[in-house]
């Protein structure tokens, strides 16, 4: 059965992740800046532990961590490392994040991250590629620290054609650390790169494919959903495959079926998935309500060891 996943936040549980803006932080003196960022980091570590607890209580088996859990960490001006945040508010910060890994494992909650769209490893611009590499490495450090085994990334742009774009991506992937390579997964998107585009690349590089069935319907190729499912699952080897699912907000006949609906229509869950050992993130505006609704409709795997 499926291990259902919640993406980033809750509607009903009083769990909130704090954010920060460069504009505000840059106006603080050095001491106040460190204290402010340390406070956010501490609060977000506590919120993540609460998120794991809440998912466990609800029977939700996976949680996608917001990529800004340590906001501004890689900013070229106001960026920081946890070790740089001196003072009483910063004591034990790394330990607080590291404690998430065994806690999530005990609760049977699988953790992942999904870097923002500005992470474009295959950009034609060297400055963008380097900034993207730094951000991805940081996200993978966070993943390693908290015990997340998947960091999902879109390919990026297709300037110069898909073949050239994938070659740029391959060169960028070669520069990544073993930590990042071990966690990186690619996802088919809803405009450019379909499963058929990415499966040969995944076979060549050893990266797994996070199959998004909604994206596939928006950006179809010659593969059926069943073929894409089985071939994508095969890229994960002995690991449990990680997939995404959602429904179109305005229906499949809408001019733009890409925006996500509040809930998942059970008809949009590929039937083949129901009998497979998968982790499936529900990308829906109603958050845990949507996850619980589909769990009630089609069932869920009991939360257990990851």
C-alpha angles and dihedrals in degrees: 000000000000127000100216120215134209121213119232106301149033132235100198106025114079092238115131132175115213123229136197137205128220090227092061098037094048089059093060124090116248097265095046090046093055092047093048094050092043090054091052092048092050093047092048093050088053091046091052091052088050090049090055090050093048094048089050092050091050095046092246108146105200139036129197111217117223108252089227095061086123099034120209092004093135097034110132092231109024098027121129147170121236089245089059093059098091126184138060093302090058100051112120096002096135090046090052091056093041090054089065093071099063091037093055091045091053090050093046093238117149113213129206141166133216114199118221124267092261089073099094110164093176098053117137088227115086093209091056092047092051094047089048092050091051092049093047092048089051092049089051090050088054089048092051092047096051096035100253112154100192131058108179122207136180115228094241128218130357100217109157092018133299095279092055091044092053091048089055089049092050091053091049093049089054089062095056125106121252087252091059096041090053092057105031118111129173126226130206110239134216099247115027122009117049127188090263089056094049106037094075089047091050091050090050097047101031092238116140123235122235100211114215109194094193091054090048092055090048092046105028129186135179092288122096118228088253093052092046091048095052096042092046092049088052092061090066096066110194093349123097108260118245118216137172129221136182143149128239114260094222099031132263093284092059120113088244114029093172103094114090124248125231091250138022115254104224088223088067092060106095107242092225091062093063093072098042132091098245142147107225124187113210107218100201135135093233090064114192091008089061093046092049091047094056091042088056091047101048106009134247139237113259109258108258144134116340 
